[in-house]
């Protein structure tokens, strides 16, 4: 599990570096075509087209059909991230949007630099988040752990209410777990949204993950088998194949 998540983090870091480089390259491209009076001037639309394409791909999200992975040594079932996501593309576009206006409009006065500076701060924070962690979810006999770029939450089974349903609005790409005792959850101090799991970013079928959480929440005697092949086989049978 640790190796898979670390490898995903390395890929995300490479994608982020490539995005920053690509954003700077787009600045050079638009500078080159600024004076073009032929079709080459259309190349200046490249950054916007890339951003719109990435946004459309994000909006057309389709759920994964993958199962949970088994880590016997860690006694856990887990789901790794589903690729590098859209944020590196956003970073590249933000880099372009911060640098290109400075090149083209610096003569408007010092006040204008406030906007690119604010954008640069936001871009830097986004890069920092991408550099630190990747989305993932882990089920253990003690509870569940899920992480996003903005934080990592540890939720013991005792913090959840087995009498309440798990919420998964159709097409939202998220699952809301029924938290009854939020004081038992550990996570970021500034964002206590540990009850929302973003399955859009995970390589696991949402129905399987939701079913697994519900199964272990309502069948505490089965939690001791989490992280074993036999336990996973039993889970899939209980869920009717996990579909």
C-alpha positions as CSV (number, residue, x, y, z in Angstrom):
1,X,0.0,0.0,0.0
2,X,2.7,2.5,1.0
3,X,4.6,1.8,-2.2
4,X,1.6,2.3,-4.4
5,X,0.6,5.6,-2.7
6,X,4.2,6.8,-2.7
7,X,4.5,6.0,-6.5
8,X,1.3,7.9,-7.1
9,X,2.7,10.9,-5.2
10,X,5.8,10.8,-7.3
11,X,3.7,10.8,-10.5
12,X,1.7,13.7,-9.2
13,X,4.8,15.7,-8.4
14,X,6.2,15.0,-11.9
15,X,2.9,16.1,-13.4
16,X,3.0,19.3,-11.3
17,X,6.5,20.2,-12.4
18,X,5.5,19.5,-16.0
19,X,2.5,21.7,-15.6
20,X,4.5,24.6,-14.3
21,X,7.0,24.2,-17.1
22,X,4.1,24.0,-19.6
23,X,2.6,27.2,-18.2
24,X,5.9,29.0,-18.7
25,X,6.2,27.6,-22.2
26,X,2.7,28.9,-23.0
27,X,3.9,32.4,-22.0
28,X,6.8,32.1,-24.4
29,X,4.4,30.8,-27.1
30,X,2.0,33.7,-26.7
31,X,4.9,36.2,-26.7
32,X,6.1,34.6,-30.0
33,X,2.7,34.9,-31.7
34,X,1.8,38.3,-30.4
35,X,3.0,40.0,-33.5
36,X,1.8,37.4,-35.9
37,X,-0.7,38.7,-38.5
38,X,-1.6,35.3,-39.9
39,X,-3.0,32.0,-38.6
40,X,-0.1,31.6,-36.2
41,X,-1.9,34.2,-33.9
42,X,-4.5,31.5,-33.2
43,X,-1.8,29.6,-31.2
44,X,-2.3,32.2,-28.5
45,X,-5.6,30.4,-27.7
46,X,-3.7,27.2,-26.8
47,X,-3.6,27.8,-23.0
48,X,-7.4,28.5,-22.9
49,X,-8.2,25.5,-25.0
50,X,-6.1,23.2,-22.8
51,X,-7.8,24.5,-19.7
52,X,-11.3,24.1,-21.2
53,X,-10.5,20.6,-22.4
54,X,-9.3,19.6,-18.9
55,X,-12.5,21.2,-17.4
56,X,-14.7,19.3,-19.8
57,X,-12.9,16.0,-19.0
58,X,-13.4,16.7,-15.2
59,X,-17.1,17.4,-15.7
60,X,-17.6,14.2,-17.7
61,X,-16.2,12.0,-14.9
62,X,-17.2,8.4,-14.9
63,X,-16.9,6.2,-11.8
64,X,-14.1,3.7,-11.5
65,X,-15.0,0.0,-11.7
66,X,-11.9,-1.2,-9.7
67,X,-12.0,-3.1,-6.5
68,X,-10.3,-2.5,-3.2
69,X,-6.7,-3.6,-2.9
70,X,-5.5,-5.9,-0.1
71,X,-2.5,-5.1,2.0
72,X,-1.9,-8.1,4.4
73,X,1.1,-6.6,6.1
74,X,-0.8,-3.5,7.1
75,X,-4.1,-5.4,7.7
76,X,-6.0,-3.0,5.4
77,X,-8.1,-2.7,2.3
78,X,-7.3,0.5,0.3
79,X,-8.0,2.5,-2.8
80,X,-5.2,4.5,-4.4
81,X,-5.8,7.7,-6.4
82,X,-7.3,7.5,-9.9
83,X,-4.4,9.1,-11.9
84,X,-3.0,12.6,-11.3
85,X,-6.4,14.4,-11.6
86,X,-7.1,17.9,-13.0
87,X,-5.2,20.0,-10.5
88,X,-1.8,19.9,-12.2
89,X,-3.5,21.2,-15.4
90,X,-5.0,24.0,-13.3
91,X,-1.6,24.8,-11.9
92,X,-0.2,25.2,-15.4
93,X,-3.0,27.5,-16.4
94,X,-2.6,29.6,-13.3
95,X,1.2,29.9,-13.9
96,X,0.4,31.2,-17.4
97,X,-2.3,33.6,-16.1
98,X,0.1,35.0,-13.5
99,X,3.1,35.5,-15.7
100,X,1.6,36.5,-19.1
101,X,-0.2,39.6,-17.8
102,X,3.0,40.9,-16.1
103,X,4.6,40.6,-19.5
104,X,1.9,42.4,-21.5
105,X,0.5,44.9,-19.0
106,X,3.2,45.8,-16.6
107,X,3.1,49.4,-17.9
108,X,-0.3,49.9,-16.4
109,X,1.3,50.6,-13.0
110,X,2.3,48.9,-9.8
111,X,-1.3,48.4,-8.6
112,X,-1.8,45.9,-11.4
113,X,0.8,43.6,-10.0
114,X,-1.4,42.9,-7.0
115,X,-3.6,40.5,-9.1
116,X,-0.7,38.4,-10.5
117,X,0.9,38.3,-7.0
118,X,-2.3,37.1,-5.4
119,X,-2.6,34.4,-8.2
120,X,1.0,33.4,-7.6
121,X,0.3,32.9,-3.9
122,X,-2.7,30.7,-4.7
123,X,-0.7,28.8,-7.2
124,X,2.1,28.2,-4.8
125,X,-0.3,26.9,-2.2
126,X,-1.8,24.5,-4.7
127,X,1.6,23.2,-5.7
128,X,2.4,22.7,-2.0
129,X,-0.8,20.6,-1.6
130,X,0.0,18.5,-4.6
131,X,3.5,18.0,-3.4
132,X,2.4,16.6,0.0
133,X,-0.2,14.0,-0.5
134,X,-2.5,12.2,-2.9
135,X,-6.2,11.1,-2.5
136,X,-6.6,7.7,-0.9
137,X,-8.9,5.7,1.4
138,X,-7.9,2.9,3.8
139,X,-10.1,0.5,5.8
140,X,-8.6,-1.2,8.8
141,X,-10.0,-3.1,11.8
142,X,-9.9,0.1,13.8
143,X,-11.7,2.4,11.3
144,X,-11.1,4.2,8.1
145,X,-8.5,6.7,6.9
146,X,-9.1,8.9,3.9
147,X,-7.1,11.7,2.5
148,X,-7.3,14.5,-0.1
149,X,-4.9,17.1,-1.2
150,X,-6.2,19.3,1.6
151,X,-5.9,16.9,4.5
152,X,-6.0,13.4,6.0
153,X,-8.7,12.2,8.3
154,X,-8.7,9.2,10.7
155,X,-12.2,8.0,11.6
156,X,-12.6,5.2,14.1
157,X,-15.7,2.9,13.6
158,X,-16.9,4.2,17.0
159,X,-17.3,7.7,15.5
160,X,-19.9,6.4,13.0
161,X,-23.6,5.7,13.4
162,X,-24.6,2.3,11.9
163,X,-28.3,3.3,12.1
164,X,-27.9,6.1,9.5
165,X,-27.4,5.6,5.8
166,X,-24.3,6.6,3.8
167,X,-25.0,9.4,1.4
168,X,-23.8,9.3,-2.1
169,X,-25.6,11.9,-4.3
170,X,-25.7,10.6,-7.9
171,X,-23.0,12.1,-10.0
172,X,-21.5,14.1,-7.2
173,X,-18.4,11.9,-6.9
174,X,-18.6,12.0,-3.1
175,X,-19.7,9.8,-0.3
176,X,-20.9,11.2,3.1
177,X,-20.2,8.8,6.0
178,X,-22.7,9.0,9.0
179,X,-20.6,10.7,11.7
180,X,-22.2,10.6,15.1
181,X,-19.2,11.5,17.3
182,X,-17.0,14.0,15.4
183,X,-14.8,14.5,18.5
184,X,-13.3,11.1,17.8
185,X,-12.1,12.1,14.3
186,X,-8.6,13.4,13.9
187,X,-7.6,15.6,10.9
188,X,-6.9,19.1,9.8
189,X,-7.8,21.7,12.4
190,X,-9.1,24.3,9.9
191,X,-11.3,21.9,7.9
192,X,-13.5,19.4,9.8
193,X,-15.0,17.9,6.6
194,X,-13.8,14.4,7.4
195,X,-17.2,13.0,6.8
196,X,-17.0,13.5,3.0
197,X,-15.0,11.0,1.0
198,X,-14.2,12.2,-2.6
199,X,-14.6,9.0,-4.6
200,X,-14.1,11.0,-7.8
201,X,-10.4,11.0,-7.1
202,X,-10.1,7.3,-6.1
203,X,-9.6,4.2,-8.3
204,X,-12.4,2.2,-6.7
205,X,-16.1,1.6,-7.6
206,X,-18.1,4.0,-5.4
207,X,-20.7,1.3,-4.8
208,X,-18.1,-1.1,-3.6
209,X,-16.5,1.4,-1.2
210,X,-19.9,2.5,0.1
211,X,-21.0,-1.1,0.6
212,X,-17.7,-2.0,2.4
213,X,-18.1,0.8,4.8
214,X,-21.7,-0.1,5.5
215,X,-20.9,-3.8,5.9
216,X,-18.1,-3.3,8.5
217,X,-20.1,-0.6,10.2
218,X,-23.1,-2.9,10.7
219,X,-21.1,-6.1,11.2
220,X,-18.4,-5.3,13.7
221,X,-17.5,-9.0,14.2
222,X,-16.2,-9.0,10.6
223,X,-13.7,-6.2,11.1
224,X,-11.0,-8.5,12.3
225,X,-10.8,-10.0,8.8
226,X,-10.1,-6.7,7.1
227,X,-6.8,-6.8,5.3
228,X,-6.9,-10.5,4.5
229,X,-7.7,-12.2,1.2
230,X,-10.4,-14.4,3.0
231,X,-11.9,-11.3,4.5
232,X,-12.0,-9.6,1.1
233,X,-13.6,-12.6,-0.5
234,X,-16.2,-12.7,2.3
235,X,-16.9,-9.0,1.7
236,X,-17.5,-9.5,-2.0
237,X,-19.9,-12.3,-1.4
238,X,-21.7,-10.2,1.2
239,X,-22.0,-7.4,-1.3
240,X,-23.1,-9.7,-4.2
241,X,-19.8,-9.2,-6.1
242,X,-19.4,-5.6,-5.1
243,X,-21.3,-4.2,-8.1
